[in-house]
Amino acid sequence: MTVRHTEVFMVRHGQTDSNVGGLLHGATDIPLNSIGQRQAALVASRIERLEGLHSLHSSPLSRALTTARAISSRTGLEPRLHRGLAEMNFGQVEGLTIAEMNERFPELAKRLSDFSDRNVRFPGGESRGEFHDRVRNALDRIVTTHAGERLVVVAHGGVIASLIAQLLGDDPNDWRRYTIDNCSVTHLEFATSGAIAHLLNDVVHLEQIDIDDLEAEAGS
């Protein structure tokens, strides 16, 4: 009998004003901006073309859930919420830029530069280790529950980067290793030999936004 592997299409939420401003908003519930809503509609159109999708899973934060609902409107799959897929809780650093964090919390910034430091904690928030364990456990539960299916998981840049690094055997503390753009698609397959990455951070479907903007400028 042929064993069907589990496939996961991971989607980062659409753009927010915090993304544009470079603000560290993890646990803070920030909505999509107008561009983010356009991105969500485009990624939903792309996901709609995938065959044999079984379920749709999402972080409960509104920027992810709004993106998931756009996908739901095209696929008919109801989003299933998982707290474990929420972005990292930055505690007192929420709302700051990286430069502001470095200035106000120099000792934290120093520890964060040491990728071997798994225990460094954002004041009032999560530690690196807690975050990585939380998101890995959440995905493991989803994949185990839906073994052999094709799934869509809508989450956050930090969540997806951490999961990719952990699944591929890289260091999840080195956030620069993986770029995860708004409404990008990452396709992972869970085989008996381990995880296989077929697609990482693909955003070809978002090119339509640039085309639309150019046409609008030409017609104005």
GIHU-V874655 format. One record per backbone hydrogen bond with DSSP energy under -0.5 kcal/mol. NH is the residue of the N-H (numbers start at 1). CO is the residue of the C=O. E is the energy in kcal/mol with one decimal. If there is no record, write none. Layout:
BEGIN
{{NH/CO/E} {NH/CO/E}}
END
This chain:
BEGIN
{{4/2/-0.6} {6/190/-1.2} {7/149/-2.6} {8/188/-3.0} {9/151/-2.9} {10/8/-0.7} {10/186/-3.3} {11/153/-2.9} {12/184/-1.3} {13/155/-1.7} {14/63/-0.6} {20/16/-1.7} {21/17/-2.2} {22/18/-0.7} {22/19/-0.8} {23/18/-2.5} {24/96/-3.1} {25/23/-1.8} {26/24/-0.7} {30/28/-1.2} {33/15/-2.2} {37/33/-1.9} {38/34/-1.6} {39/35/-2.7} {40/36/-2.3} {41/37/-1.8} {42/38/-1.9} {43/39/-2.7} {44/40/-2.0} {45/41/-1.7} {46/42/-1.7} {47/43/-2.8} {48/44/-2.2} {49/45/-0.7} {49/46/-1.0} {50/47/-1.7} {54/150/-3.1} {55/150/-1.0} {56/78/-0.6} {57/152/-3.1} {58/80/-2.7} {59/154/-1.8} {64/61/-1.2} {65/61/-2.6} {66/62/-3.0} {67/63/-0.9} {68/64/-2.7} {69/65/-2.6} {70/66/-1.6} {71/67/-1.7} {72/68/-2.7} {73/69/-2.1} {74/70/-0.7} {74/71/-0.8} {75/71/-2.1} {76/72/-2.9} {80/56/-2.0} {81/79/-0.5} {82/58/-2.3} {85/82/-1.8} {86/83/-1.8} {90/88/-0.8} {92/123/-3.4} {93/90/-2.3} {94/91/-1.6} {95/24/-1.8} {96/93/-2.2} {101/97/-2.4} {102/98/-2.6} {103/99/-1.6} {104/100/-2.6} {105/101/-3.0} {109/105/-2.4} {110/106/-2.2} {111/107/-2.1} {112/108/-2.6} {113/109/-1.3} {114/111/-1.4} {115/113/-0.9} {117/114/-2.0} {118/116/-1.3} {122/126/-2.3} {125/122/-3.2} {126/89/-2.5} {128/120/-1.9} {129/118/-2.5} {131/127/-2.2} {132/128/-2.7} {133/129/-2.5} {134/130/-2.4} {135/131/-2.4} {136/132/-2.0} {137/133/-2.6} {138/134/-2.1} {139/135/-2.2} {140/136/-2.7} {141/137/-2.2} {142/138/-1.9} {143/139/-3.0} {144/140/-2.5} {145/141/-2.3} {146/142/-1.9} {147/144/-1.0} {149/146/-1.8} {150/52/-0.5} {151/7/-3.1} {151/149/-0.5} {152/55/-1.9} {153/9/-2.4} {154/57/-3.1} {155/11/-2.4} {155/153/-0.6} {160/156/-2.9} {161/157/-2.5} {162/158/-2.2} {163/159/-2.3} {164/160/-2.6} {165/161/-2.3} {166/162/-2.5} {167/163/-2.8} {168/164/-2.2} {169/165/-0.6} {169/166/-0.7} {170/165/-3.0} {172/170/-0.7} {174/171/-1.3} {175/173/-1.5} {177/174/-1.9} {180/178/-0.5} {181/179/-0.5} {183/12/-0.6} {183/13/-1.3} {184/181/-1.9} {185/202/-2.1} {186/10/-2.3} {187/199/-1.6} {188/8/-3.0} {188/186/-0.6} {189/196/-2.8} {190/6/-3.4} {191/189/-0.9} {191/194/-2.2} {194/191/-1.3} {196/189/-2.8} {198/187/-2.4} {198/196/-0.8} {199/187/-1.5} {202/185/-2.6} {206/203/-2.0} {207/204/-1.4} {208/205/-0.6} {209/206/-1.5} {210/206/-0.7} {211/207/-2.0} {212/208/-2.9} {213/209/-2.3} {214/210/-2.2} {215/211/-2.4} {216/212/-2.3} {217/213/-2.2} {218/214/-2.2} {219/215/-1.7} {220/216/-0.6} {220/217/-0.7}}
END
